Amino acid sequence: MVEVRFQLFLLVFLAVVMMPLLAGWIHGEARWGRQRGGREESSLLRCSICTYVYVDDMCDELPRCPRCGTYERRGEGPS
């Protein structure tokens, strides 16, 4: 039988358990980062009537406020 010190066994065991978890975490972050797409500041809008802050997912030329329905001009982010 091969003699293995306890510290070496523990190190190898933790490496074998932690490496797949770390690889899965990195893969998940990369996948979710692509799906999120990093919102631009220009897609965040504030309604000039009801002051509701929302994200324009449709990228319309004249986005509508989801709360009150008024049309907003692009380029005027929340302040």
Contacts in CASP RR format, 6 or more apart in sequence:
PFRMAT RR
TARGET T0000
AUTHOR 0000-0000-0000
METHOD contacts of the structure
MODEL  1
MVEVRFQLFLLVFLAVVMMPLLAGWIHGEARWGRQRGGREESSLLRCSIC
TYVYVDDMCDELPRCPRCGTYERRGEGPS
39 55 0 8 1.000
41 77 0 8 1.000
42 74 0 8 1.000
42 75 0 8 1.000
42 77 0 8 1.000
43 55 0 8 1.000
43 56 0 8 1.000
43 57 0 8 1.000
43 59 0 8 1.000
44 53 0 8 1.000
44 54 0 8 1.000
44 55 0 8 1.000
44 56 0 8 1.000
44 77 0 8 1.000
44 78 0 8 1.000
45 53 0 8 1.000
45 54 0 8 1.000
45 55 0 8 1.000
45 56 0 8 1.000
45 63 0 8 1.000
45 65 0 8 1.000
45 72 0 8 1.000
45 74 0 8 1.000
45 76 0 8 1.000
45 77 0 8 1.000
45 78 0 8 1.000
46 52 0 8 1.000
46 53 0 8 1.000
46 54 0 8 1.000
46 76 0 8 1.000
46 77 0 8 1.000
46 78 0 8 1.000
46 79 0 8 1.000
47 53 0 8 1.000
47 54 0 8 1.000
47 65 0 8 1.000
47 67 0 8 1.000
47 68 0 8 1.000
47 70 0 8 1.000
47 72 0 8 1.000
48 70 0 8 1.000
48 72 0 8 1.000
48 76 0 8 1.000
49 65 0 8 1.000
49 68 0 8 1.000
49 70 0 8 1.000
50 65 0 8 1.000
50 67 0 8 1.000
50 68 0 8 1.000
50 70 0 8 1.000
52 65 0 8 1.000
52 66 0 8 1.000
52 67 0 8 1.000
52 68 0 8 1.000
53 78 0 8 1.000
54 65 0 8 1.000
54 66 0 8 1.000
54 67 0 8 1.000
56 63 0 8 1.000
56 74 0 8 1.000
61 74 0 8 1.000
62 71 0 8 1.000
62 72 0 8 1.000
62 73 0 8 1.000
62 74 0 8 1.000
63 71 0 8 1.000
63 72 0 8 1.000
63 74 0 8 1.000
64 70 0 8 1.000
64 71 0 8 1.000
64 72 0 8 1.000
65 71 0 8 1.000
65 72 0 8 1.000
END
